Each structure stands twice: as C-alpha cells, then as structure tokens.
Amino acid sequence: MTNFIAKNQALDSPNLKELLSVVAMLRHPEFGCPWDLKQSIKSLVPHTLEEVHEVVDAIEKNDMAGLRDELGDLLFQIVFYAQLASEEAFFNFDDVAKGLIQKLVRRHPHVFPGGEVDNFGAPQQISSDQVVVNWEKIKEEERRGRTDKEISDAGSGESVLGDVPTAVPAFERARKLQQKAASVGFDWDDPKFVLAKLREELSELEEAYSNGLEVDEARVKEELGDVLFTCVNFARHLRISSELALRSANQKFDSRFRFMENELQRLNIGFKDVSSADLNKLWNKSKQSGS
C-alpha cells in the first residue's frame, strides 16, 4: 500500500525541484534579487502572516483559482525559510519534509500501525474524538522526550503550557492555553458555567469603566482582556472557532455598511448629512435586507 497517492499528485515533481532551484537563485550573492538577499528568517514573518491571511480569504470566498495562487505564495515562504536555514547550515527543505513525514506517521498510529508507512491499509476502528485524544497523548510523549537543551532553547520549561507558541494570534493562543489546561483537568464542566463567568467579567469591565470621573485605562484593558479570554473559552466549549466567528461578524458588518453606503449614494446624501437616529434606521434596514 506504500505506492498509494492521491490522483493527479506527482510522486516526483520536477516543478518542486525547479522551485527549490529558483529560490536558491534568488539568493545568489552575485546574480540574485537585492530584496530577497536582504531578507532574514525574522524579516519574513510579517510576509508569512499576510500570505496565511490571504489563503484564508480565498477559502472563505470559495475562490479556487485564487486559492491555488495564494497556496503558491505560502509555499514560497516555506521554501524561502528552508533556503535561509540551509545557508546557515541549520537544516534544508528535505529535512523539513522528512521531519513532517515522521511526525505524521508517528501521530497517526490508527493509519500507520506500529508507526510504519508499510503497514498502511490495515482496518482500524476509531472515532474522530479518540483521534484527538491520542494526538494529544502522543504530543505529550514527544514533549517529554525532548532533550534538556531543546527545552531550554525553546524556553518552555516543564510546564504543560510549554509548547504553546507565543507568536500565534491572541485568540488562537488563548484557545490553546485553555485546551492545554483542560487536558490536565483544569476546566469548566459545562458551557453554562463559562457563560456565567462571562457575565461576571462583563460586570467587572463595566465597573472599571464607570468607576469615578477618570477612566483607569490600565484596569479597563485588563478587564477587557478577561472578557475576550472568556469569550474564547465559551467558544471552545461549544467547539466554535472564535477567530472564524469574529471573521464572520466582520464580514456581516462589511456587508451591512456597504448596503448603507449604496442607499445613501442612491439618495445623493453623505453620512455626515444624516442624523444618528436615521443612520440606525438605515442599519436596521440593512439587517432586514439580509445583508
């Protein structure tokens, strides 16, 4: 079963080899691209984040042609990182691919019994929930198997939260922290308790905002953070992505606001020429229109 591969996926793609060569050429000290030559692993980070967001945007728009293009841009980032690391003799693209293969096989014992690719194809009875449980157990075993130097270099110590990255978006890091804490039993038993906690945090935020004549910005910021953290926790309990929920709300606002713009343009009126009450009526009209 080791020769199984998805239809239309080349086993030995000449395009991938050429891609690696092209990126190496871009970094050629004499004939390469000045912009690419200036880049470092750290300087690429904002570009990588931008490409990830563009991939998500193409998916949400169901734009398959755009997705193919954006995935190419994201792949370029990965190959670029590997090229930079190779120049410093840290690792190369082949090392990245090899490590990924080993990790995927190791973390999917229900697909590759005994951790061997050659064992693919053996029937396994396992639920998706059990897959998640096993996945976390395997990751924990991997964490425990790391050398003291690896742990020290990563700055993770022995904490259960040690392998939660700090650079991920705040909503996602909150979810990961909560999930890790839950894995050792520190969690709410029922979403209704999280909702009660959210009401408590909202009350504290309101108190911080209305406490005296001058707003204590530091305290408001702290309480607002607690509200957002609890919102993420509530979403996690309901198995809802808080990031996707907020993206959906953003899109809804975008659509309704554009509806208002179109209505005002049709009447040849600007926002500043309309009262707050009439703007609210127009907003409600946009909601009723299904925008």
Helices and strands as residue ranges (DSSP letters): H 14-26, H 34-38, H 45-60, H 64-87, H 93-106, G 113-115, G 117-119, H 128-145, H 148-154, H 170-183, H 191-209, H 217-237, H 242-266, G 271-273, H 276-288
